[in-house]
Amino acid sequence: MSKKNEFIQSVKGTRDLLPAETPLWQRVEDEARKVFAAYNFREIRTPVLEQTSLFARSVGSDTDIVTKEMYTFDDRDSGSLTLRPEATASVVRAYIEHSLYNEPGIQKLYYFGPMFRRERPQKGRYRQFYQIGAEVLGSDHPAIDAEVLEMLVLLLERLGLKEFRLLVNSVGCPKCRPEYLKVLRKALDEAKARLCEDCQRRVTTNPLRVLDCKNEADQAVIEGLPKIIDHLCSECRQHFDSVTMDLKQRGVAFEIVPRLVRGLDYYTRTTFEITSGLLGAQNALLGGGRYDGLSEMLGGPPAPGFGFAIGQDRLVLTVEASAASRPAGPLAVYVAWMGETTREAATLLARELRRAGIGTEISYHPVKLKKAMGAASKLEVRYTLIIGEEEVASGNYQVKDMGTGEQQSVSAGDVVAFLKQKLREGLQAESQLLEQK
Ligand code: AMP
């Protein structure tokens, strides 16, 4: 319990995104919305709270997420609830709950939002982090896998990223995976002594997860293990070959990485990850894959699916590191009013400017001219509107161009149109300058 008056800090692994950072977050979101819309994806918003069993059943009861990382509590009357550690299970739950499978065609859905995992915090790894994700439900066509990967690469390119690698693999299906698991178990039994403690346990509980191990000392053993890609059934092989051929036709560069099995139980066939060298230790920028049996696992009808989740925190870090970010546009106008009798005219004018979409700040109390100019320079506005008693009486306001220092008198009724025109001219001049560079 904290003592009275003692400062209460934010929770470990969570963070505040301050105004200096949020423009970049907004830019990433705007770009994602544009790209998703161009590929006919529509937004879905699901709750942050879900029944614990939703994740136990889909993500898998032997995964790190479910065994160690979930924020779970007993609600008074709703049983065990969990703060979502990921959103695919939630989207598929919503798809089933609202019978979206009855709507014509396939469903292409995207989401933004916070996820919660009780991991050890470090740069690029938080306990509350943000994902931008998308899911395609209702078809297992390989062109979906290729199209979504093409879309992701386009998004990253539009954000100015160049240094990233798309890694792909196939984890087979319930038909061929058991056969592969037998071969893998046999190889693991022989290599067990050379593996870390966690992996020794995984050999019996979930051998596939050994391939996922990040432990440096285990890597040589993992390299030598049989590859799932060599043990696919003919349908899975065909699916994988179609995806890779389609990616080549679309000009999407990729690498096949046989050990990429990903940490969640629901994946079938295609799995993938995009990594960035700019991220350091936590280099996975995004990941995803196909999950053809998930809807049935959750009590729904057959509905093959394919999706991904981008770590937004890491995407923002990467965009920052690649210096591809653009600063937010400066505030355009400061309205300075002098004397109580001018307050009403100034307030109404600020409202008109804002309604016209012009970024405006106004003082909350009367100011003296010198102070007003100081405030305007601090705000870095382009124009200051000076409204004193004389101006209100004459119906002409003083407009000061903060760049040139020039001041001119504009009639009250024309001020909005005048500033709109000036700001438009300013923008044109700026873009011409950029083109000339
Ligand atoms: P996953 O849902 O585990 O496939 O993760 C998808 C993406 O989310 C990863 O590639 C990361 O970019 C991001 N991510 C996962 N866990 C965290 C975390 N604890 N903190 C920040 N980003 C994360």
Residues whose N, C-alpha, C, O or C-beta is under 5 A from the ligand:
A	BS01	AMP	E86 R117 E119 G124 R125 Y126 F129 A284 L285 L286 G287 A309 I310 G311 D313 R314
